[in-house]
Amino acid sequence: MATIAFWFIDIMSTMVMVPHLSEFAKYPITIYHKAIQILITWIVPFAFTSFYPALYLLDKKIYKTFALLSPLVAIIAFVIAYTFWNIGLKKYQSAGG
């Protein structure tokens, strides 16, 4: 989320979303609407940081594949974030001078 600061001047409203999004990771994703489940699984993959690994540790076989995908999802998320960060660094112009 901080990477968008390279392109937008006022990002405080978007930075407020970060703690609110992390609230979704505190509860099982199955309590949320299907659209929210898709959001926190595939768009902002919080479910791969807590929900799926926890179910794997609790021996719930239904989500075993998702739990085993967690390291891959972490690598993909890192690569995407790192790529956008580098693009932002190349285009950055200081506001002060």
N, CA, C and O atoms as a GROMACS GRO file, in nm:
protein
  388
    1MET      N    1   0.082  -0.120   0.000
    1MET     CA    2   0.000   0.000   0.000
    1MET      C    3   0.087   0.126   0.000
    1MET      O    4   0.050   0.226  -0.060
    2ALA      N    5   0.200   0.121   0.066
    2ALA     CA    6   0.285   0.239   0.073
    2ALA      C    7   0.344   0.274  -0.063
    2ALA      O    8   0.382   0.389  -0.086
    3THR      N    9   0.353   0.178  -0.151
    3THR     CA   10   0.412   0.203  -0.283
    3THR      C   11   0.332   0.304  -0.363
    3THR      O   12   0.388   0.375  -0.447
    4ILE      N   13   0.202   0.312  -0.339
    4ILE     CA   14   0.123   0.408  -0.417
    4ILE      C   15   0.159   0.552  -0.386
    4ILE      O   16   0.118   0.643  -0.458
    5ALA      N   17   0.234   0.575  -0.280
    5ALA     CA   18   0.279   0.711  -0.247
    5ALA      C   19   0.369   0.769  -0.356
    5ALA      O   20   0.384   0.890  -0.365
    6PHE      N   21   0.429   0.683  -0.437
    6PHE     CA   22   0.511   0.732  -0.546
    6PHE      C   23   0.428   0.803  -0.653
    6PHE      O   24   0.478   0.891  -0.722
    7TRP      N   25   0.302   0.765  -0.665
    7TRP     CA   26   0.217   0.820  -0.770
    7TRP      C   27   0.114   0.920  -0.719
    7TRP      O   28   0.066   1.002  -0.797
    8PHE      N   29   0.077   0.914  -0.592
    8PHE     CA   30  -0.026   1.001  -0.536
    8PHE      C   31   0.032   1.081  -0.421
    8PHE      O   32   0.113   1.031  -0.343
    9ILE      N   33  -0.011   1.206  -0.411
    9ILE     CA   34   0.042   1.294  -0.307
    9ILE      C   35  -0.022   1.264  -0.172
    9ILE      O   36   0.048   1.249  -0.072
   10ASP      N   37  -0.154   1.256  -0.168
   10ASP     CA   38  -0.224   1.233  -0.041
   10ASP      C   39  -0.271   1.089  -0.035
   10ASP      O   40  -0.370   1.052  -0.098
   11ILE      N   41  -0.200   1.007   0.042
   11ILE     CA   42  -0.235   0.865   0.050
   11ILE      C   43  -0.284   0.824   0.187
   11ILE      O   44  -0.303   0.705   0.212
   12MET      N   45  -0.305   0.917   0.276
   12MET     CA   46  -0.344   0.882   0.413
   12MET      C   47  -0.473   0.802   0.416
   12MET      O   48  -0.488   0.711   0.498
   13SER      N   49  -0.568   0.834   0.326
   13SER     CA   50  -0.694   0.759   0.327
   13SER      C   51  -0.674   0.614   0.288
   13SER      O   52  -0.745   0.526   0.337
   14THR      N   53  -0.578   0.587   0.201
   14THR     CA   54  -0.552   0.448   0.163
   14THR      C   55  -0.468   0.377   0.269
   14THR      O   56  -0.483   0.256   0.288
   15MET      N   57  -0.381   0.448   0.336
   15MET     CA   58  -0.298   0.385   0.439
   15MET      C   59  -0.382   0.344   0.560
   15MET      O   60  -0.346   0.252   0.633
   16VAL      N   61  -0.493   0.411   0.581
   16VAL     CA   62  -0.584   0.374   0.691
   16VAL      C   63  -0.645   0.237   0.664
   16VAL      O   64  -0.684   0.167   0.758
   17MET      N   65  -0.653   0.198   0.538
   17MET     CA   66  -0.711   0.068   0.503
   17MET      C   67  -0.627  -0.050   0.552
   17MET      O   68  -0.682  -0.156   0.581
   18VAL      N   69  -0.497  -0.032   0.564
   18VAL     CA   70  -0.409  -0.144   0.598
   18VAL      C   71  -0.447  -0.209   0.731
   18VAL      O   72  -0.466  -0.331   0.734
   19PRO      N   73  -0.461  -0.134   0.840
   19PRO     CA   74  -0.501  -0.200   0.964
   19PRO      C   75  -0.641  -0.262   0.956
   19PRO      O   76  -0.668  -0.365   1.017
   20HIS      N   77  -0.729  -0.197   0.880
   20HIS     CA   78  -0.864  -0.250   0.866
   20HIS      C   79  -0.865  -0.380   0.786
   20HIS      O   80  -0.940  -0.473   0.818
   21LEU      N   81  -0.782  -0.388   0.684
   21LEU     CA   82  -0.774  -0.512   0.607
   21LEU      C   83  -0.717  -0.626   0.691
   21LEU      O   84  -0.759  -0.741   0.676
   22SER      N   85  -0.624  -0.594   0.778
   22SER     CA   86  -0.566  -0.700   0.861
   22SER      C   87  -0.667  -0.756   0.961
   22SER      O   88  -0.647  -0.865   1.015
   23GLU      N   89  -0.773  -0.683   0.986
   23GLU     CA   90  -0.879  -0.734   1.075
   23GLU      C   91  -0.942  -0.861   1.018
   23GLU      O   92  -0.986  -0.948   1.093
   24PHE      N   93  -0.946  -0.871   0.885
   24PHE     CA   94  -1.003  -0.989   0.822
   24PHE      C   95  -0.925  -1.116   0.856
   24PHE      O   96  -0.982  -1.225   0.856
   25ALA      N   97  -0.799  -1.103   0.885
   25ALA     CA   98  -0.715  -1.219   0.914
   25ALA      C   99  -0.741  -1.276   1.053
   25ALA      O  100  -0.692  -1.384   1.085
   26LYS      N  101  -0.815  -1.205   1.135
   26LYS     CA  102  -0.838  -1.250   1.271
   26LYS      C  103  -0.949  -1.353   1.283
   26LYS      O  104  -0.962  -1.420   1.386
   27TYR      N  105  -1.029  -1.366   1.178
   27TYR     CA  106  -1.145  -1.455   1.184
   27TYR      C  107  -1.141  -1.555   1.069
   27TYR      O  108  -1.075  -1.530   0.968
   28PRO      N  109  -1.209  -1.667   1.083
   28PRO     CA  110  -1.214  -1.764   0.972
   28PRO      C  111  -1.280  -1.700   0.849
   28PRO      O  112  -1.383  -1.633   0.862
   29ILE      N  113  -1.223  -1.722   0.734
   29ILE     CA  114  -1.278  -1.657   0.615
   29ILE      C  115  -1.416  -1.711   0.578
   29ILE      O  116  -1.489  -1.648   0.502
   30THR      N  117  -1.450  -1.825   0.631
   30THR     CA  118  -1.580  -1.884   0.597
   30THR      C  119  -1.697  -1.805   0.653
   30THR      O  120  -1.811  -1.827   0.612
   31ILE      N  121  -1.674  -1.713   0.746
   31ILE     CA  122  -1.784  -1.632   0.800
   31ILE      C  123  -1.817  -1.514   0.709
   31ILE      O  124  -1.921  -1.450   0.726
   32TYR      N  125  -1.730  -1.486   0.612
   32TYR     CA  126  -1.750  -1.372   0.525
   32TYR      C  127  -1.824  -1.411   0.397
   32TYR      O  128  -1.828  -1.528   0.359
   33HIS      N  129  -1.881  -1.312   0.333
   33HIS     CA  130  -1.946  -1.329   0.204
   33HIS      C  131  -1.844  -1.380   0.102
   33HIS      O  132  -1.724  -1.355   0.117
   34LYS      N  133  -1.890  -1.450   0.001
   34LYS     CA  134  -1.802  -1.510  -0.099
   34LYS      C  135  -1.710  -1.406  -0.164
   34LYS      O  136  -1.594  -1.436  -0.190
   35ALA      N  137  -1.760  -1.286  -0.190
   35ALA     CA  138  -1.678  -1.181  -0.250
   35ALA      C  139  -1.562  -1.142  -0.159
   35ALA      O  140  -1.451  -1.120  -0.206
   36ILE      N  141  -1.588  -1.133  -0.030
   36ILE     CA  142  -1.483  -1.101   0.067
   36ILE      C  143  -1.382  -1.216   0.074
   36ILE      O  144  -1.262  -1.193   0.084
   37GLN      N  145  -1.431  -1.339   0.068
   37GLN     CA  146  -1.341  -1.455   0.069
   37GLN      C  147  -1.246  -1.451  -0.050
   37GLN      O  148  -1.127  -1.479  -0.035
   38ILE      N  149  -1.297  -1.416  -0.165
   38ILE     CA  150  -1.212  -1.406  -0.285
   38ILE      C  151  -1.112  -1.293  -0.267
   38ILE      O  152  -0.995  -1.308  -0.302
   39LEU      N  153  -1.157  -1.180  -0.213
   39LEU     CA  154  -1.068  -1.065  -0.192
   39LEU      C  155  -0.952  -1.101  -0.100
   39LEU      O  156  -0.837  -1.073  -0.132
   40ILE      N  157  -0.981  -1.164   0.014
   40ILE     CA  158  -0.874  -1.191   0.111
   40ILE      C  159  -0.799  -1.320   0.083
   40ILE      O  160  -0.705  -1.356   0.155
   41THR      N  161  -0.841  -1.391  -0.021
   41THR     CA  162  -0.764  -1.509  -0.062
   41THR      C  163  -0.676  -1.477  -0.182
   41THR      O  164  -0.559  -1.515  -0.184
   42TRP      N  165  -0.729  -1.409  -0.283
   42TRP     CA  166  -0.657  -1.393  -0.409
   42TRP      C  167  -0.612  -1.251  -0.438
   42TRP      O  168  -0.511  -1.233  -0.507
   43ILE      N  169  -0.680  -1.149  -0.389
   43ILE     CA  170  -0.640  -1.009  -0.417
   43ILE      C  171  -0.542  -0.960  -0.311
   43ILE      O  172  -0.432  -0.916  -0.344
   44VAL      N  173  -0.582  -0.965  -0.186
   44VAL     CA  174  -0.496  -0.932  -0.072
   44VAL      C  175  -0.487  -1.062   0.010
   44VAL      O  176  -0.571  -1.085   0.096
   45PRO      N  177  -0.388  -1.145  -0.016
   45PRO     CA  178  -0.389  -1.283   0.033
   45PRO      C  179  -0.365  -1.304   0.182
   45PRO      O  180  -0.275  -1.377   0.222
   46PHE      N  181  -0.447  -1.239   0.265
   46PHE     CA  182  -0.437  -1.259   0.409
   46PHE      C  183  -0.469  -1.401   0.450
   46PHE      O  184  -0.413  -1.452   0.547
   47ALA      N  185  -0.559  -1.466   0.379
   47ALA     CA  186  -0.599  -1.601   0.417
   47ALA      C  187  -0.482  -1.698   0.410
   47ALA      O  188  -0.479  -1.798   0.482
   48PHE      N  189  -0.385  -1.669   0.324
   48PHE     CA  190  -0.268  -1.757   0.313
   48PHE      C  191  -0.168  -1.734   0.426
   48PHE      O  192  -0.076  -1.814   0.444
   49THR      N  193  -0.185  -1.628   0.502
   49THR     CA  194  -0.093  -1.603   0.613
   49THR      C  195  -0.143  -1.659   0.744
   49THR      O  196  -0.065  -1.678   0.838
   50SER      N  197  -0.272  -1.687   0.752
   50SER     CA  198  -0.324  -1.735   0.880
   50SER      C  199  -0.426  -1.848   0.864
   50SER      O  200  -0.407  -1.956   0.920
   51PHE      N  201  -0.530  -1.824   0.790
   51PHE     CA  202  -0.642  -1.919   0.786
   51PHE      C  203  -0.602  -2.056   0.732
   51PHE      O  204  -0.622  -2.157   0.799
   52TYR      N  205  -0.547  -2.061   0.612
   52TYR     CA  206  -0.513  -2.190   0.552
   52TYR      C  207  -0.402  -2.264   0.627
   52TYR      O  208  -0.414  -2.384   0.649
   53PRO      N  209  -0.295  -2.197   0.667
   53PRO     CA  210  -0.194  -2.269   0.747
   53PRO      C  211  -0.249  -2.321   0.881
   53PRO      O  212  -0.212  -2.430   0.925
   54ALA      N  213  -0.336  -2.243   0.944
   54ALA     CA  214  -0.394  -2.288   1.072
   54ALA      C  215  -0.479  -2.414   1.052
   54ALA      O  216  -0.474  -2.506   1.134
   55LEU      N  217  -0.555  -2.417   0.944
   55LEU     CA  218  -0.636  -2.536   0.917
   55LEU      C  219  -0.548  -2.658   0.888
   55LEU      O  220  -0.580  -2.770   0.926
   56TYR      N  221  -0.437  -2.633   0.823
   56TYR     CA  222  -0.344  -2.743   0.797
   56TYR      C  223  -0.290  -2.799   0.929
   56TYR      O  224  -0.283  -2.920   0.948
   57LEU      N  225  -0.253  -2.709   1.020
   57LEU     CA  226  -0.202  -2.752   1.149
   57LEU      C  227  -0.309  -2.822   1.233
   57LEU      O  228  -0.278  -2.907   1.316
   58LEU      N  229  -0.435  -2.785   1.209
   58LEU     CA  230  -0.546  -2.849   1.280
   58LEU      C  231  -0.594  -2.976   1.210
   58LEU      O  232  -0.694  -3.036   1.248
   59ASP      N  233  -0.520  -3.015   1.105
   59ASP     CA  234  -0.546  -3.138   1.031
   59ASP      C  235  -0.681  -3.136   0.958
   59ASP      O  236  -0.749  -3.238   0.951
   60LYS      N  237  -0.717  -3.022   0.904
   60LYS     CA  238  -0.839  -3.010   0.823
   60LYS      C  239  -0.800  -3.031   0.678
   60LYS      O  240  -0.739  -2.943   0.616
   61LYS      N  241  -0.833  -3.143   0.624
   61LYS     CA  242  -0.787  -3.184   0.491
   61LYS      C  243  -0.848  -3.102   0.378
   61LYS      O  244  -0.791  -3.095   0.269
   62ILE      N  245  -0.964  -3.039   0.401
   62ILE     CA  246  -1.035  -2.973   0.293
   62ILE      C  247  -0.954  -2.859   0.230
   62ILE      O  248  -0.967  -2.833   0.110
   63TYR      N  249  -0.873  -2.791   0.309
   63TYR     CA  250  -0.794  -2.679   0.258
   63TYR      C  251  -0.645  -2.710   0.252
   63TYR      O  252  -0.563  -2.618   0.248
   64LYS      N  253  -0.608  -2.835   0.250
   64LYS     CA  254  -0.467  -2.874   0.252
   64LYS      C  255  -0.390  -2.815   0.134
   64LYS      O  256  -0.277  -2.767   0.151
   65THR      N  257  -0.449  -2.818   0.015
   65THR     CA  258  -0.381  -2.764  -0.104
   65THR      C  259  -0.353  -2.616  -0.087
   65THR      O  260  -0.244  -2.569  -0.120
   66PHE      N  261  -0.451  -2.542  -0.036
   66PHE     CA  262  -0.432  -2.398  -0.014
   66PHE      C  263  -0.322  -2.373   0.087
   66PHE      O  264  -0.240  -2.282   0.070
   67ALA      N  265  -0.319  -2.452   0.192
   67ALA     CA  266  -0.215  -2.436   0.295
   67ALA      C  267  -0.077  -2.460   0.237
   67ALA      O  268   0.017  -2.388   0.267
   68LEU      N  269  -0.066  -2.562   0.154
   68LEU     CA  270   0.064  -2.593   0.094
   68LEU      C  271   0.105  -2.490  -0.011
   68LEU      O  272   0.223  -2.479  -0.044
   69LEU      N  273   0.009  -2.415  -0.063
   69LEU     CA  274   0.039  -2.308  -0.159
   69LEU      C  275   0.086  -2.180  -0.090
   69LEU      O  276   0.136  -2.089  -0.157
   70SER      N  277   0.073  -2.171   0.041
   70SER     CA  278   0.107  -2.048   0.114
   70SER      C  279   0.247  -1.996   0.085
   70SER      O  280   0.262  -1.876   0.061
   71PRO      N  281   0.352  -2.079   0.087
   71PRO     CA  282   0.485  -2.025   0.055
   71PRO      C  283   0.494  -1.971  -0.088
   71PRO      O  284   0.559  -1.868  -0.112
   72LEU      N  285   0.430  -2.037  -0.182
   72LEU     CA  286   0.430  -1.989  -0.320
   72LEU      C  287   0.357  -1.855  -0.332
   72LEU      O  288   0.404  -1.764  -0.400
   73VAL      N  289   0.243  -1.844  -0.266
   73VAL     CA  290   0.168  -1.718  -0.267
   73VAL      C  291   0.250  -1.607  -0.204
   73VAL      O  292   0.247  -1.493  -0.252
   74ALA      N  293   0.323  -1.637  -0.098
   74ALA     CA  294   0.409  -1.536  -0.034
   74ALA      C  295   0.517  -1.489  -0.129
   74ALA      O  296   0.547  -1.369  -0.135
   75ILE      N  297   0.576  -1.580  -0.202
   75ILE     CA  298   0.681  -1.542  -0.298
   75ILE      C  299   0.623  -1.457  -0.410
   75ILE      O  300   0.682  -1.356  -0.449
   76ILE      N  301   0.508  -1.496  -0.462
   76ILE     CA  302   0.443  -1.419  -0.569
   76ILE      C  303   0.407  -1.279  -0.520
   76ILE      O  304   0.430  -1.181  -0.591
   77ALA      N  305   0.349  -1.269  -0.401
   77ALA     CA  306   0.313  -1.139  -0.344
   77ALA      C  307   0.437  -1.052  -0.325
   77ALA      O  308   0.433  -0.932  -0.352
   78PHE      N  309   0.546  -1.111  -0.279
   78PHE     CA  310   0.670  -1.036  -0.261
   78PHE      C  311   0.722  -0.984  -0.395
   78PHE      O  312   0.762  -0.868  -0.405
   79VAL      N  313   0.722  -1.069  -0.496
   79VAL     CA  314   0.772  -1.028  -0.628
   79VAL      C  315   0.688  -0.915  -0.685
   79VAL      O  316   0.743  -0.819  -0.740
   80ILE      N  317   0.558  -0.925  -0.672
   80ILE     CA  318   0.470  -0.818  -0.721
   80ILE      C  319   0.497  -0.688  -0.646
   80ILE      O  320   0.512  -0.582  -0.708
   81ALA      N  321   0.503  -0.694  -0.513
   81ALA     CA  322   0.528  -0.573  -0.433
   81ALA      C  323   0.665  -0.514  -0.464
   81ALA      O  324   0.679  -0.392  -0.477
   82TYR      N  325   0.766  -0.598  -0.475
   82TYR     CA  326   0.902  -0.552  -0.504
   82TYR      C  327   0.910  -0.488  -0.643
   82TYR      O  328   0.980  -0.389  -0.661
   83THR      N  329   0.840  -0.545  -0.739
   83THR     CA  330   0.838  -0.489  -0.874
   83THR      C  331   0.775  -0.350  -0.874
   83THR      O  332   0.830  -0.257  -0.933
   84PHE      N  333   0.660  -0.337  -0.810
   84PHE     CA  334   0.596  -0.205  -0.804
   84PHE      C  335   0.682  -0.106  -0.726
   84PHE      O  336   0.687   0.012  -0.762
   85TRP      N  337   0.747  -0.151  -0.623
   85TRP     CA  338   0.836  -0.062  -0.546
   85TRP      C  339   0.948  -0.009  -0.635
   85TRP      O  340   0.976   0.111  -0.634
   86ASN      N  341   1.011  -0.096  -0.712
   86ASN     CA  342   1.120  -0.054  -0.801
   86ASN      C  343   1.070   0.038  -0.911
   86ASN      O  344   1.140   0.133  -0.948
   87ILE      N  345   0.952   0.013  -0.965
   87ILE     CA  346   0.895   0.103  -1.065
   87ILE      C  347   0.872   0.240  -1.003
   87ILE      O  348   0.902   0.343  -1.064
   88GLY      N  349   0.820   0.242  -0.881
   88GLY     CA  350   0.798   0.368  -0.811
   88GLY      C  351   0.927   0.443  -0.783
   88GLY      O  352   0.931   0.565  -0.796
   89LEU      N  353   1.032   0.372  -0.746
   89LEU     CA  354   1.161   0.437  -0.719
   89LEU      C  355   1.217   0.503  -0.845
   89LEU      O  356   1.276   0.611  -0.838
   90LYS      N  357   1.198   0.439  -0.959
   90LYS     CA  358   1.250   0.495  -1.084
   90LYS      C  359   1.174   0.620  -1.126
   90LYS      O  360   1.231   0.708  -1.191
   91LYS      N  361   1.048   0.630  -1.091
   91LYS     CA  362   0.965   0.743  -1.131
   91LYS      C  363   0.954   0.850  -1.023
   91LYS      O  364   0.891   0.954  -1.046
   92TYR      N  365   1.012   0.827  -0.909
   92TYR     CA  366   0.999   0.919  -0.795
   92TYR      C  367   1.064   1.053  -0.822
   92TYR      O  368   1.177   1.061  -0.872
   93GLN      N  369   0.992   1.160  -0.788
   93GLN     CA  370   1.046   1.296  -0.789
   93GLN      C  371   1.016   1.359  -0.654
   93GLN      O  372   0.902   1.359  -0.609
   94SER      N  373   1.117   1.412  -0.592
   94SER     CA  374   1.101   1.470  -0.460
   94SER      C  375   1.006   1.589  -0.464
   94SER      O  376   1.009   1.669  -0.558
   95ALA      N  377   0.923   1.600  -0.362
   95ALA     CA  378   0.830   1.712  -0.353
   95ALA      C  379   0.902   1.840  -0.309
   95ALA      O  380   0.854   1.950  -0.332
   96GLY      N  381   1.018   1.823  -0.245
   96GLY     CA  382   1.088   1.938  -0.190
   96GLY      C  383   1.190   2.000  -0.283
   96GLY      O  384   1.240   2.109  -0.256
   97GLY      N  385   1.223   1.935  -0.390
   97GLY     CA  386   1.325   2.002  -0.467
   97GLY      C  387   1.368   1.925  -0.581
   97GLY      O  388   1.454   1.969  -0.656
   0.00000   0.00000   0.00000
